[in-house]
């Protein structure tokens, strides 16, 4: 029984390549430095970045823009999002076992925040300093991205 459970269910899950999601790290520049817009997840209400599965027919930056709009009310303002990093977490899909998921993070500069957007009734959103945002999220690799956001933005904008 245990061998069959291992062979048919557990081992295949462990050998699967990680899933991929795209996140929008929405930020704005202030006199005190950048601020990050975090949103709550729909189910657990944890603080997260807007993110989702890749969208057919668009690249990572296009998916990041779509997620930023649907989940946070951020619309494109002409500048294409810049890839800032990657983090991994365990995603639970439809109540199944957690799946390793790589999240590619794109910086989206916010010029205007809309009050009406598709998921406005399902989420809260809040501006935070990169340090406060790093303390608010759960994922260790995302914490590092947020803590080093000013340097990462400076490097990305010089490219």
C-alpha positions as CSV (number, residue, x, y, z in Angstrom):
1,X,0.0,0.0,0.0
2,X,2.7,2.5,1.0
3,X,4.9,1.6,-2.0
4,X,1.9,2.1,-4.4
5,X,1.0,5.4,-2.8
6,X,4.6,6.5,-3.1
7,X,5.0,5.3,-6.7
8,X,1.6,6.6,-8.0
9,X,1.1,9.8,-6.1
10,X,4.0,11.2,-4.0
11,X,7.0,10.6,-6.2
12,X,5.4,12.1,-9.4
13,X,4.6,15.2,-7.4
14,X,8.1,15.6,-6.2
15,X,9.6,15.1,-9.6
16,X,7.4,17.7,-11.4
17,X,9.1,20.8,-12.6
18,X,7.9,23.9,-10.8
19,X,4.9,25.8,-12.1
20,X,5.3,29.4,-13.2
21,X,3.5,32.5,-12.2
22,X,4.0,36.2,-13.1
23,X,3.9,38.9,-10.4
24,X,3.6,42.7,-10.6
25,X,5.6,44.5,-8.1
26,X,3.7,47.8,-8.2
27,X,5.7,50.8,-6.9
28,X,5.7,54.6,-6.9
29,X,8.5,57.0,-6.3
30,X,8.1,59.4,-3.4
31,X,10.5,61.9,-1.9
32,X,11.4,59.3,0.7
33,X,12.1,56.6,-1.9
34,X,9.9,53.9,-3.5
35,X,6.7,52.6,-2.0
36,X,5.2,49.2,-2.8
37,X,1.6,48.4,-3.3
38,X,0.6,45.1,-1.6
39,X,-2.8,43.4,-1.9
40,X,-4.4,40.7,0.1
41,X,-5.0,37.2,-1.2
42,X,-8.6,36.3,-1.8
43,X,-8.7,33.3,0.6
44,X,-6.1,33.7,3.4
45,X,-6.0,37.6,3.3
46,X,-2.2,37.4,3.5
47,X,-0.2,40.4,1.9
48,X,1.0,39.5,-1.5
49,X,1.9,40.9,-4.9
50,X,-0.6,40.8,-7.7
51,X,0.2,37.6,-9.6
52,X,-1.2,34.9,-11.8
53,X,-0.6,32.2,-14.4
54,X,1.0,33.2,-17.7
55,X,-1.5,34.5,-20.3
56,X,-1.4,33.0,-23.8
57,X,-0.5,35.5,-26.4
58,X,1.5,37.8,-24.2
59,X,4.9,37.9,-22.5
60,X,5.8,38.2,-18.8
61,X,5.5,42.0,-18.7
62,X,2.1,41.8,-20.4
63,X,0.9,39.3,-17.9
64,X,2.2,41.4,-15.0
65,X,0.3,44.4,-16.4
66,X,-2.9,42.4,-16.6
67,X,-2.6,41.1,-13.1
68,X,-1.8,44.6,-11.8
69,X,-5.0,45.8,-13.3
70,X,-7.3,43.0,-12.3
71,X,-6.1,42.6,-8.7
72,X,-4.9,46.1,-7.8
73,X,-6.4,48.7,-10.1
74,X,-3.1,49.6,-11.7
75,X,-3.1,50.4,-15.5
76,X,-0.3,50.6,-17.9
77,X,1.2,54.1,-18.3
78,X,3.5,53.5,-21.3
79,X,6.6,52.0,-19.6
80,X,7.0,48.3,-20.0
81,X,7.5,46.4,-16.7
82,X,11.1,45.4,-15.9
83,X,11.9,41.9,-14.7
84,X,13.3,42.3,-11.1
85,X,13.8,38.8,-9.9
86,X,12.2,35.5,-9.0
87,X,11.0,33.7,-5.9
88,X,9.6,30.3,-5.2
89,X,6.7,29.3,-3.0
90,X,4.4,26.4,-2.6
91,X,1.0,26.9,-4.3
92,X,-2.0,24.9,-3.3
93,X,-4.2,24.4,-6.3
94,X,-7.8,23.2,-5.8
95,X,-7.1,21.8,-2.4
96,X,-4.3,19.5,-3.7
97,X,-0.8,19.0,-2.3
98,X,1.4,22.1,-2.5
99,X,3.2,22.5,-5.8
100,X,6.5,24.3,-6.1
101,X,5.9,27.5,-8.1
102,X,8.5,29.9,-9.5
103,X,7.2,33.5,-9.6
104,X,8.9,35.9,-12.0
105,X,8.6,39.5,-10.6
106,X,8.1,42.5,-12.9
107,X,8.4,46.1,-11.6
108,X,5.4,48.2,-12.6
109,X,5.6,51.9,-11.9
110,X,2.2,53.3,-10.8
111,X,1.2,56.6,-12.1
112,X,-2.5,56.3,-11.3
113,X,-4.5,54.0,-9.0
114,X,-8.1,53.3,-10.0
115,X,-10.8,52.8,-7.4
116,X,-12.9,50.5,-9.6
117,X,-11.2,47.4,-10.9
118,X,-12.2,43.7,-11.5
119,X,-11.3,42.3,-8.0
120,X,-11.9,45.4,-5.9
121,X,-14.5,43.7,-3.7
122,X,-12.2,40.7,-3.0
123,X,-9.0,42.4,-1.9
124,X,-7.5,45.1,0.2
125,X,-4.5,47.1,-1.0
126,X,-2.0,49.2,0.8
127,X,1.1,51.3,0.1
128,X,4.1,50.3,2.2
129,X,7.8,51.1,2.4
130,X,9.9,48.3,0.9
131,X,11.0,47.3,4.4
132,X,7.5,47.2,5.7
133,X,6.4,45.2,2.7
134,X,9.2,42.7,3.3
135,X,8.0,42.2,6.8
136,X,4.4,41.8,5.7
137,X,4.9,39.0,3.1
138,X,5.6,35.4,4.0
139,X,8.0,34.2,1.3
140,X,11.7,34.5,2.2
141,X,12.9,35.1,-1.3
142,X,10.2,37.8,-1.9
143,X,11.3,39.5,1.3
144,X,14.8,39.8,-0.1
145,X,13.5,41.3,-3.4
146,X,11.5,43.9,-1.4
147,X,14.3,44.8,1.0
148,X,16.7,45.4,-1.9
149,X,14.1,47.2,-4.1
150,X,15.8,50.6,-4.3
151,X,19.0,49.1,-5.6
152,X,17.2,46.7,-7.9
153,X,15.2,49.6,-9.5
154,X,18.3,51.6,-9.9
155,X,20.2,48.8,-11.6
156,X,17.2,47.9,-13.8
157,X,16.6,51.5,-15.0
158,X,20.3,51.8,-16.0
159,X,20.0,48.9,-18.4
